[in-house]
Amino acid sequence: MSRIAPITAEHQSILECLGILQLIADRMEAGDFVDPQDVSTVLEFLRDVGCECLDGTEKLLLRPALQRA
């Protein structure tokens, strides 16, 4: 397995979560009820996984590239 594969899977999870957030926003714009807990859950996921994912990307790709430069 490539060193990039785990990052790609994490990024895919984030993209799917952003799709869910878009659906929630669409429902809100249409005037439909949206459970505030659903919004909180999506945002917490993005915060937790997003920060971890970005940190992992930095450690795996960015820092070594900067050290070589």
C-alpha positions in Angstrom: 0.0 0.0 0.0 1.2 3.4 -0.9 2.1 5.9 1.9 -0.5 8.2 0.3 -3.4 5.8 0.6 -4.3 6.5 4.2 -4.3 10.2 3.5 -6.5 9.7 0.5 -9.0 7.7 2.6 -9.1 10.4 5.3 -9.6 13.1 2.6 -12.4 11.0 1.1 -14.2 10.9 4.5 -13.9 14.6 4.8 -15.3 15.2 1.3 -18.3 12.9 2.1 -18.9 14.8 5.3 -18.8 18.1 3.4 -21.4 16.6 1.1 -23.6 15.9 4.1 -23.1 19.4 5.3 -24.2 20.7 1.9 -27.4 18.6 2.2 -28.1 20.1 5.6 -27.5 23.6 4.2 -29.8 22.9 1.3 -32.6 21.7 3.7 -32.1 24.8 5.9 -32.3 27.1 2.8 -35.5 25.3 1.8 -37.0 26.1 5.2 -37.0 22.4 6.3 -36.3 21.4 9.9 -32.7 20.5 10.6 -31.8 19.0 14.0 -29.1 21.1 15.6 -27.5 18.0 16.9 -26.9 16.8 13.3 -25.1 20.0 12.5 -23.0 19.7 15.7 -22.1 16.1 14.9 -21.0 17.0 11.3 -19.0 20.0 12.5 -17.3 18.0 15.3 -16.4 15.3 12.8 -14.8 17.9 10.5 -13.0 19.5 13.3 -11.6 16.2 14.7 -10.9 14.3 11.6 -9.9 17.4 9.6 -7.4 18.5 12.0 -5.9 15.0 12.4 -5.9 14.6 8.6 -4.2 17.9 8.0 -1.6 17.2 10.7 -0.9 13.8 9.2 -0.5 15.3 5.7 1.9 17.9 7.1 4.0 15.3 8.9 4.0 12.9 6.0 4.5 15.2 3.0 5.1 18.8 3.8 7.8 18.6 6.5 10.0 16.2 4.6 9.7 18.3 1.5 10.7 21.4 3.4 13.7 19.6 4.9 14.9 18.6 1.4 14.5 22.1 0.1 
